[in-house]
Amino acid sequence: MKDPVDHILRPRLPWRGDEGAITECGYDAAKVRTLTRDEYFARRKELGQRRCAMVTCMTCADTAARWGDWGDDPRRALEREIAWECGLGYRTRTDHGQRLRDELAAIATLI
Ligand SMILES: [Zn+2]
């Protein structure tokens, strides 16, 4: 099935590469059409809220509006990653791995 809307790339922590990139709504970014946060906000400005909503995933849009990225505030970016990996959303999840935990252990070693 072809997805008629574009999804928004979730901001990455600055030390992470493109591998494992996901969308704001949680899809594998390699498997759906995506745009960056900046592209999305430019699109919304150009098309207006309603027309933009017809071509953009609304779960992604809501999530992008709710969270900042590392450039906005590194603490909020980390808070988000912690909540994701620890499964602290509206339902508890345990399938998001322990990449951040490993990265924080590495950071502690470096510091
Ligand atoms: Zn989406």
Backbone and ligand atoms as CSV (ligand in chain L), in Angstrom:
chain,resi,resn,atom,element,x,y,z
A,1,MET,N,N,0.845,-1.196,0.000
A,1,MET,CA,C,0.000,0.000,0.000
A,1,MET,C,C,0.876,1.240,0.000
A,2,LYS,N,N,0.554,2.170,-0.860
A,2,LYS,CA,C,1.349,3.387,-0.940
A,2,LYS,C,C,0.830,4.399,0.070
A,3,ASP,N,N,1.728,4.904,0.881
A,3,ASP,CA,C,1.352,5.895,1.876
A,3,ASP,C,C,1.228,7.262,1.201
A,4,PRO,N,N,0.074,7.876,1.276
A,4,PRO,CA,C,-0.133,9.141,0.573
A,4,PRO,C,C,0.486,10.370,1.243
A,5,VAL,N,N,0.965,10.211,2.458
A,5,VAL,CA,C,1.509,11.377,3.153
A,5,VAL,C,C,3.012,11.220,3.424
A,6,ASP,N,N,3.662,12.356,3.584
A,6,ASP,CA,C,5.074,12.347,3.955
A,6,ASP,C,C,5.195,12.313,5.476
A,7,HIS,N,N,6.231,11.672,5.937
A,7,HIS,CA,C,6.508,11.618,7.367
A,7,HIS,C,C,7.701,12.523,7.684
A,8,ILE,N,N,7.798,12.910,8.933
A,8,ILE,CA,C,8.849,13.831,9.351
A,8,ILE,C,C,9.953,13.052,10.062
A,9,LEU,N,N,11.193,13.298,9.640
A,9,LEU,CA,C,12.319,12.624,10.279
A,9,LEU,C,C,12.459,13.081,11.724
A,10,ARG,N,N,12.648,12.105,12.594
A,10,ARG,CA,C,12.859,12.452,13.993
A,10,ARG,C,C,14.287,12.958,14.169
A,11,PRO,N,N,14.472,14.052,14.922
A,11,PRO,CA,C,15.835,14.568,15.106
A,11,PRO,C,C,16.713,13.535,15.796
A,12,ARG,N,N,17.968,13.491,15.395
A,12,ARG,CA,C,18.914,12.535,15.977
A,12,ARG,C,C,19.806,13.239,16.992
A,13,LEU,N,N,20.316,12.472,17.919
A,13,LEU,CA,C,21.351,13.004,18.791
A,13,LEU,C,C,22.572,13.252,17.910
A,14,PRO,N,N,23.368,14.293,18.222
A,14,PRO,CA,C,24.411,14.744,17.290
A,14,PRO,C,C,25.504,13.711,17.006
A,15,TRP,N,N,25.707,12.743,17.900
A,15,TRP,CA,C,26.755,11.752,17.670
A,15,TRP,C,C,26.252,10.555,16.867
A,16,ARG,N,N,24.976,10.535,16.540
A,16,ARG,CA,C,24.430,9.392,15.804
A,16,ARG,C,C,24.418,9.651,14.307
A,17,GLY,N,N,24.612,8.612,13.538
A,17,GLY,CA,C,24.577,8.725,12.087
A,17,GLY,C,C,23.186,8.448,11.546
A,18,ASP,N,N,23.113,8.178,10.248
A,18,ASP,CA,C,21.823,7.959,9.600
A,18,ASP,C,C,21.235,6.573,9.884
A,19,GLU,N,N,22.062,5.627,10.309
A,19,GLU,CA,C,21.573,4.256,10.491
A,19,GLU,C,C,20.507,4.222,11.588
A,20,GLY,N,N,19.467,3.468,11.306
A,20,GLY,CA,C,18.400,3.325,12.293
A,20,GLY,C,C,17.512,4.547,12.413
A,21,ALA,N,N,17.566,5.457,11.427
A,21,ALA,CA,C,16.733,6.668,11.494
A,21,ALA,C,C,15.260,6.285,11.461
A,22,ILE,N,N,14.478,6.975,12.263
A,22,ILE,CA,C,13.046,6.731,12.295
A,22,ILE,C,C,12.296,8.050,12.120
A,23,THR,N,N,11.012,7.913,11.862
A,23,THR,CA,C,10.175,9.106,11.714
A,23,THR,C,C,9.616,9.509,13.074
A,24,GLU,N,N,9.018,10.673,13.127
A,24,GLU,CA,C,8.427,11.137,14.386
A,24,GLU,C,C,7.354,10.171,14.888
A,25,CYS,N,N,6.673,9.487,13.955
A,25,CYS,CA,C,5.612,8.563,14.369
A,25,CYS,C,C,6.120,7.138,14.571
A,26,GLY,N,N,7.429,6.925,14.352
A,26,GLY,CA,C,8.024,5.647,14.688
A,26,GLY,C,C,8.298,4.691,13.541
A,27,TYR,N,N,8.037,5.092,12.296
A,27,TYR,CA,C,8.358,4.225,11.162
A,27,TYR,C,C,9.865,4.217,10.887
A,28,ASP,N,N,10.330,3.152,10.284
A,28,ASP,CA,C,11.686,3.091,9.755
A,28,ASP,C,C,11.768,4.121,8.623
A,29,ALA,N,N,12.644,5.111,8.775
A,29,ALA,CA,C,12.705,6.226,7.811
A,29,ALA,C,C,13.120,5.766,6.414
A,30,ALA,N,N,13.761,4.609,6.318
A,30,ALA,CA,C,14.194,4.118,5.014
A,30,ALA,C,C,13.032,3.546,4.204
A,31,LYS,N,N,11.891,3.317,4.859
A,31,LYS,CA,C,10.778,2.629,4.199
A,31,LYS,C,C,9.609,3.532,3.839
A,32,VAL,N,N,9.674,4.811,4.222
A,32,VAL,CA,C,8.589,5.743,3.902
A,32,VAL,C,C,9.186,7.038,3.355
A,33,ARG,N,N,8.328,7.842,2.720
A,33,ARG,CA,C,8.783,9.147,2.231
A,33,ARG,C,C,8.895,10.099,3.402
A,34,THR,N,N,10.016,10.803,3.482
A,34,THR,CA,C,10.237,11.671,4.637
A,34,THR,C,C,10.659,13.079,4.226
A,35,LEU,N,N,10.493,13.988,5.157
A,35,LEU,CA,C,11.095,15.302,5.048
A,35,LEU,C,C,11.662,15.665,6.410
A,36,THR,N,N,12.575,16.631,6.427
A,36,THR,CA,C,13.179,17.022,7.704
A,36,THR,C,C,12.224,17.942,8.452
A,37,ARG,N,N,12.537,18.169,9.722
A,37,ARG,CA,C,11.732,19.109,10.516
A,37,ARG,C,C,11.696,20.482,9.862
A,38,ASP,N,N,12.876,20.953,9.433
A,38,ASP,CA,C,12.934,22.285,8.818
A,38,ASP,C,C,12.084,22.329,7.553
A,39,GLU,N,N,12.155,21.270,6.749
A,39,GLU,CA,C,11.337,21.219,5.530
A,39,GLU,C,C,9.845,21.213,5.877
A,40,TYR,N,N,9.515,20.492,6.943
A,40,TYR,CA,C,8.114,20.454,7.353
A,40,TYR,C,C,7.621,21.837,7.798
A,41,PHE,N,N,8.388,22.507,8.639
A,41,PHE,CA,C,7.942,23.818,9.131
A,41,PHE,C,C,7.859,24.823,7.982
A,42,ALA,N,N,8.760,24.701,6.995
A,42,ALA,CA,C,8.690,25.575,5.819
A,42,ALA,C,C,7.437,25.262,5.001
A,43,ARG,N,N,7.143,23.961,4.871
A,43,ARG,CA,C,5.947,23.544,4.134
A,43,ARG,C,C,4.685,24.068,4.807
A,44,ARG,N,N,4.633,23.950,6.118
A,44,ARG,CA,C,3.456,24.404,6.858
A,44,ARG,C,C,3.266,25.914,6.696
A,45,LYS,N,N,4.389,26.622,6.685
A,45,LYS,CA,C,4.323,28.079,6.512
A,45,LYS,C,C,3.826,28.419,5.106
A,46,GLU,N,N,4.318,27.652,4.120
A,46,GLU,CA,C,3.965,27.927,2.725
A,46,GLU,C,C,2.519,27.526,2.408
A,47,LEU,N,N,2.116,26.324,2.856
A,47,LEU,CA,C,0.793,25.802,2.494
A,47,LEU,C,C,-0.308,26.200,3.476
A,48,GLY,N,N,0.102,26.522,4.686
A,48,GLY,CA,C,-0.889,26.742,5.739
A,48,GLY,C,C,-1.210,25.415,6.404
A,49,GLN,N,N,-1.748,25.487,7.609
A,49,GLN,CA,C,-1.987,24.306,8.434
A,49,GLN,C,C,-2.865,23.251,7.747
A,50,ARG,N,N,-3.965,23.669,7.165
A,50,ARG,CA,C,-4.939,22.705,6.627
A,50,ARG,C,C,-4.412,21.976,5.405
A,51,ARG,N,N,-3.873,22.710,4.444
A,51,ARG,CA,C,-3.353,22.054,3.236
A,51,ARG,C,C,-2.135,21.204,3.561
A,52,CYS,N,N,-1.329,21.663,4.490
A,52,CYS,CA,C,-0.156,20.901,4.919
A,52,CYS,C,C,-0.586,19.566,5.529
A,53,ALA,N,N,-1.709,19.585,6.263
A,53,ALA,CA,C,-2.199,18.379,6.933
A,53,ALA,C,C,-2.645,17.310,5.936
A,54,MET,N,N,-2.959,17.709,4.712
A,54,MET,CA,C,-3.407,16.734,3.710
A,54,MET,C,C,-2.252,15.928,3.123
A,55,VAL,N,N,-1.040,16.447,3.241
A,55,VAL,CA,C,0.104,15.773,2.633
A,55,VAL,C,C,1.166,15.363,3.641
A,56,THR,N,N,0.861,15.548,4.927
A,56,THR,CA,C,1.846,15.224,5.961
A,56,THR,C,C,1.187,14.375,7.040
A,57,CYS,N,N,1.893,13.378,7.516
A,57,CYS,CA,C,1.412,12.526,8.607
A,57,CYS,C,C,1.123,13.393,9.839
A,58,MET,N,N,-0.081,13.309,10.355
A,58,MET,CA,C,-0.458,14.172,11.476
A,58,MET,C,C,0.155,13.727,12.790
A,59,THR,N,N,0.403,12.434,12.921
A,59,THR,CA,C,1.102,11.980,14.126
A,59,THR,C,C,2.498,12.575,14.157
A,60,CYS,N,N,3.166,12.548,12.992
A,60,CYS,CA,C,4.489,13.174,12.891
A,60,CYS,C,C,4.402,14.667,13.202
A,61,ALA,N,N,3.415,15.344,12.621
A,61,ALA,CA,C,3.294,16.798,12.789
A,61,ALA,C,C,3.066,17.152,14.260
A,62,ASP,N,N,2.169,16.424,14.919
A,62,ASP,CA,C,1.899,16.693,16.333
A,62,ASP,C,C,3.155,16.472,17.176
A,63,THR,N,N,3.852,15.383,16.860
A,63,THR,CA,C,5.045,15.054,17.634
A,63,THR,C,C,6.142,16.081,17.400
A,64,ALA,N,N,6.322,16.493,16.152
A,64,ALA,CA,C,7.356,17.486,15.834
A,64,ALA,C,C,7.074,18.809,16.540
A,65,ALA,N,N,5.786,19.140,16.674
A,65,ALA,CA,C,5.434,20.397,17.333
A,65,ALA,C,C,5.663,20.315,18.839
A,66,ARG,N,N,5.608,19.087,19.372
A,66,ARG,CA,C,5.701,18.889,20.820
A,66,ARG,C,C,7.143,18.849,21.325
A,67,TRP,N,N,8.051,18.359,20.489
A,67,TRP,CA,C,9.428,18.170,20.922
A,67,TRP,C,C,10.384,19.070,20.148
A,68,GLY,N,N,11.424,19.531,20.839
A,68,GLY,CA,C,12.490,20.250,20.157
A,68,GLY,C,C,13.581,19.298,19.737
A,69,ASP,N,N,14.680,19.840,19.277
A,69,ASP,CA,C,15.820,18.989,18.947
A,69,ASP,C,C,17.035,19.453,19.751
A,70,TRP,N,N,18.175,18.849,19.489
A,70,TRP,CA,C,19.403,19.136,20.236
A,70,TRP,C,C,19.742,20.622,20.191
A,71,GLY,N,N,19.520,21.235,19.042
A,71,GLY,CA,C,19.818,22.656,18.897
A,71,GLY,C,C,18.924,23.530,19.774
A,72,ASP,N,N,17.712,23.079,20.018
A,72,ASP,CA,C,16.802,23.842,20.874
A,72,ASP,C,C,17.227,23.735,22.337
A,73,ASP,N,N,17.488,22.509,22.770
A,73,ASP,CA,C,17.913,22.261,24.154
A,73,ASP,C,C,18.371,20.799,24.270
A,74,PRO,N,N,19.680,20.581,24.456
A,74,PRO,CA,C,20.192,19.202,24.542
A,74,PRO,C,C,19.516,18.385,25.642
A,75,ARG,N,N,19.115,19.037,26.717
A,75,ARG,CA,C,18.482,18.295,27.817
A,75,ARG,C,C,17.141,17.720,27.383
A,76,ARG,N,N,16.388,18.501,26.613
A,76,ARG,CA,C,15.079,18.032,26.133
A,76,ARG,C,C,15.262,16.916,25.102
A,77,ALA,N,N,16.308,17.041,24.287
A,77,ALA,CA,C,16.578,15.992,23.289
A,77,ALA,C,C,16.910,14.675,23.994
A,78,LEU,N,N,17.713,14.776,25.056
A,78,LEU,CA,C,18.055,13.574,25.817
A,78,LEU,C,C,16.838,13.036,26.565
A,79,GLU,N,N,16.040,13.930,27.113
A,79,GLU,CA,C,14.817,13.515,27.812
A,79,GLU,C,C,13.952,12.666,26.893
A,80,ARG,N,N,13.847,13.119,25.661
A,80,ARG,CA,C,13.024,12.392,24.702
A,80,ARG,C,C,13.588,11.007,24.421
A,81,GLU,N,N,14.914,10.944,24.220
A,81,GLU,CA,C,15.540,9.653,23.937
A,81,GLU,C,C,15.411,8.706,25.124
A,82,ILE,N,N,15.539,9.262,26.322
A,82,ILE,CA,C,15.401,8.436,27.527
A,82,ILE,C,C,13.978,7.879,27.614
A,83,ALA,N,N,12.994,8.752,27.390
A,83,ALA,CA,C,11.598,8.307,27.451
A,83,ALA,C,C,11.327,7.228,26.407
A,84,TRP,N,N,11.902,7.407,25.212
A,84,TRP,CA,C,11.709,6.437,24.127
A,84,TRP,C,C,12.313,5.089,24.490
A,85,GLU,N,N,13.604,5.117,24.873
A,85,GLU,CA,C,14.296,3.860,25.116
A,85,GLU,C,C,13.765,3.150,26.360
A,86,CYS,N,N,13.372,3.913,27.361
A,86,CYS,CA,C,12.852,3.311,28.591
A,86,CYS,C,C,11.379,2.942,28.462
A,87,GLY,N,N,10.766,3.303,27.356
A,87,GLY,CA,C,9.366,2.956,27.164
A,87,GLY,C,C,8.440,3.703,28.102
A,88,LEU,N,N,8.684,4.992,28.291
A,88,LEU,CA,C,7.890,5.778,29.232
A,88,LEU,C,C,6.707,6.478,28.579
A,89,GLY,N,N,6.264,5.999,27.438
A,89,GLY,CA,C,5.142,6.633,26.761
A,89,GLY,C,C,3.817,6.293,27.418
A,90,TYR,N,N,2.755,6.367,26.655
A,90,TYR,CA,C,1.438,6.115,27.215
A,90,TYR,C,C,1.248,4.644,27.566
A,91,ARG,N,N,2.107,3.807,27.045
A,91,ARG,CA,C,2.110,2.409,27.476
A,91,ARG,C,C,3.567,1.980,27.571
A,92,THR,N,N,3.836,1.169,28.542
A,92,THR,CA,C,5.203,0.765,28.784
A,92,THR,C,C,5.697,-0.169,27.699
A,93,ARG,N,N,6.874,0.120,27.159
A,93,ARG,CA,C,7.476,-0.730,26.138
A,93,ARG,C,C,8.869,-1.125,26.588
A,94,THR,N,N,9.296,-2.271,26.119
A,94,THR,CA,C,10.641,-2.724,26.464
A,94,THR,C,C,11.411,-3.146,25.225
A,95,ASP,N,N,10.918,-2.756,24.043
A,95,ASP,CA,C,11.530,-3.249,22.801
A,95,ASP,C,C,12.334,-2.177,22.069
A,96,HIS,N,N,12.771,-1.169,22.766
A,96,HIS,CA,C,13.526,-0.109,22.106
A,96,HIS,C,C,15.030,-0.201,22.344
A,97,GLY,N,N,15.465,-1.344,22.841
A,97,GLY,CA,C,16.900,-1.594,22.957
A,97,GLY,C,C,17.564,-0.824,24.082
A,98,GLN,N,N,18.901,-0.748,24.015
A,98,GLN,CA,C,19.654,-0.053,25.063
A,98,GLN,C,C,20.803,0.747,24.473
A,99,ARG,N,N,20.581,1.251,23.260
A,99,ARG,CA,C,21.625,2.021,22.594
A,99,ARG,C,C,22.030,3.251,23.419
A,100,LEU,N,N,21.038,3.998,23.898
A,100,LEU,CA,C,21.344,5.215,24.660
A,100,LEU,C,C,22.079,4.866,25.949
A,101,ARG,N,N,21.661,3.788,26.606
A,101,ARG,CA,C,22.341,3.384,27.836
A,101,ARG,C,C,23.817,3.116,27.548
A,102,ASP,N,N,24.096,2.424,26.446
A,102,ASP,CA,C,25.483,2.142,26.070
A,102,ASP,C,C,26.231,3.437,25.751
A,103,GLU,N,N,25.554,4.355,25.049
A,103,GLU,CA,C,26.191,5.627,24.687
A,103,GLU,C,C,26.510,6.449,25.930
A,104,LEU,N,N,25.589,6.465,26.910
A,104,LEU,CA,C,25.830,7.230,28.136
A,104,LEU,C,C,26.986,6.630,28.941
A,105,ALA,N,N,27.095,5.310,28.921
A,105,ALA,CA,C,28.225,4.658,29.604
A,105,ALA,C,C,29.526,5.060,28.920
A,106,ALA,N,N,29.521,5.130,27.593
A,106,ALA,CA,C,30.714,5.537,26.835
A,106,ALA,C,C,31.059,6.992,27.129
A,107,ILE,N,N,30.044,7.842,27.208
A,107,ILE,CA,C,30.258,9.257,27.511
A,107,ILE,C,C,30.865,9.421,28.900
A,108,ALA,N,N,30.351,8.666,29.860
A,108,ALA,CA,C,30.897,8.728,31.227
A,108,ALA,C,C,32.358,8.323,31.248
A,109,THR,N,N,32.711,7.307,30.462
A,109,THR,CA,C,34.093,6.860,30.382
A,109,THR,C,C,34.973,7.975,29.799
A,110,LEU,N,N,34.487,8.634,28.749
A,110,LEU,CA,C,35.241,9.703,28.097
A,110,LEU,C,C,35.440,10.900,29.031
A,111,ILE,N,N,34.418,11.215,29.801
A,111,ILE,CA,C,34.499,12.397,30.674
A,111,ILE,C,C,35.341,12.081,31.904
L,1,ZN,ZN,ZN,4.423,9.792,10.456
